[in-house]
Amino acid sequence: MHTVKEAARLTGLTEHAVRFYTDKGLIPSVRRDEHNIRLFDDESIDWLYGVRCLKQSGMSIETMKTYVDLCLEGDSTVFRRAAIMQELKEHAIAELEEAKRRIAHLEEKTALYQAVLEQRSVDTTNPGSWERLRKFHGDVFYAPAPASEKTPASEREKIKS
């Protein structure tokens, strides 16, 4: 039997994480002694490794609990557990695609800053100066012009009255 400290050392988790996962009901085989101290046998250590793997997959605590409960039900739940993993995979792929879009945007921004620093481009990175710059460099803005610029003067006068 292992203490929390030993279980943490064996699994690479922190002692806090070992206690947290235990308190959330994710380590079904954990035992307690007469002083209510957690004791971990080899099966409990395996559950801790399993939970660490689930955490690395991006699984929420709530979903981990569902997954652990399905595991306890046995082999008849393999299809449902596989579906959980498939859903996590699809979510991770979507996050990766979003990260790729952010990287592309940041590549554009860092290139713009480099051009500004090298004085090859006007600094359009400060929203505080956009109104002044828009008049001369409207082609470099992706923010829409204020409504007052889109509305003809005659229409603005009608709106005011």
N, C-alpha and C positions, 0 to 999 in steps of 0.2 A: 504494500500500500504506500501511496505517495502523498505528501502534503501539497498544499497549494504552491509553495515555493518550488518543490521538486517537479511538480506537474508543469509549472511555467518553464523551468529550465529544460525539461525534456521536449517540450513542444515548441519552444521559441515564442511563446505568448508571454505577456506581462502577467504578474500576479493579479493585478486589477482585472485584466481580461478574463483570466481563469475564473475568478469570483463572479464577474459579470455574466459570463456564459452559463455558469452553474445556476445563478439566481434566476436567469431567464428560462430555465428548464431545458437547456440545450444539451446537457450532459446527463442523460437519464440514469446512468449506472453509478453516479457518484454516491458515496456513502458518507455518513456522519458518525463520529464516535460519541461516547457518552458525554463529552464536553461540547458537542455540536460542531466539532472541527471537521472540515471536509477531508475526505480520504478518497484517493483516486487509485483504482486498480488498473490493470492493463486495458480493459475494455473502456474505462473512462478516459484513459490517455488516447485511445483510438478515436473516441468521440471528439476530444479536444482537437486532434489533428484534422478530423473531418470538418469541424466547425471552422477551423482556421482556413481550410480549403474553400468552404462556402463563402466566408468573408472575402477572400481573395477574388472570388468570382463576382463580387459586387452585390451579393445577396443581402437583403434587409434582415434584421433580427426577426421580424414577423414571419417572413418567408422561410427563414432558417427553422423556426419553430414548426411551421407546417411541414417542411422537408424532414425534420427529425421525426415528427409524429408519423409521417408516411413510412419512413424507414422502419420504425417500430412495428408498423402493421405488417411488414414483410414484403415478399417478392411480388405480391399482387399489385403493388403500387409502383412498380418500375415505370410503367407508361406515364403516370402522373409526375413522377420525379424527373423523367426525361423531358416532359413538357415544360417543367419549371426551368430546367437548364436551357432548353431551346429559347424560351422567352428571355432569359438573361442574356443569352448570346445575341439575340436580335437587338436587345436594348444596347448592349455594348457596341455593336456594329453601328447603330444610329449615333451613339455618342462619339465614336471614332470619326464618322463622316462630319459631324458638327465640328469636331476638333480640327479636321483637315480644312474646313471652311474658315475657321478662325485663324489658322496658320497662314492660309493664303491671304487673308485680309491683313494680317500683321506683316507679311512679306511686303505687301504694297505700302503699308504705312512706314515701315522701316526704310524702304527705298525712297519714299517721299522725304522723310527726315534727312536721309543722307544727301539727297539733292539740295535740300534747304541748307544743310550745313556746308555743303560745297558751293553754295550760292549759285546753283544752276536752276533754282526754282524759287518762286515767291513762297513765303510761309503761309500756307492755307490750313495749318493744323490748329489754330487758335480760334474757336468759335466767337470769341470776343471781337475779332477783327473781320469776320465774314461780311458783315453789312457793308463795310467800306470796300472790301476787296471784290465783292460780288459784282459791283458796277464795272470793274475792269477785267475780272477773271471769272465771269459767270460760267465758263465752260468747265471749270475744275471743281465745281461744287456738286455734290450729290444731295445736299439738303435742299428741299424746295424753297423757292423764294417766298418771303412773307406774303400774305394775302394782299397787303396793300400794294405790292409791286405787280401783282397779277390783275388787280382790278383797275380799269381805266379811271383817270381822274374824274371824269364826269359822273361815273358810277359812285365813286367815293364821296362826292359832294351830295348825291342823293341819299346815301346811307347816313351821312352826318345830320341831314335835316329831317 
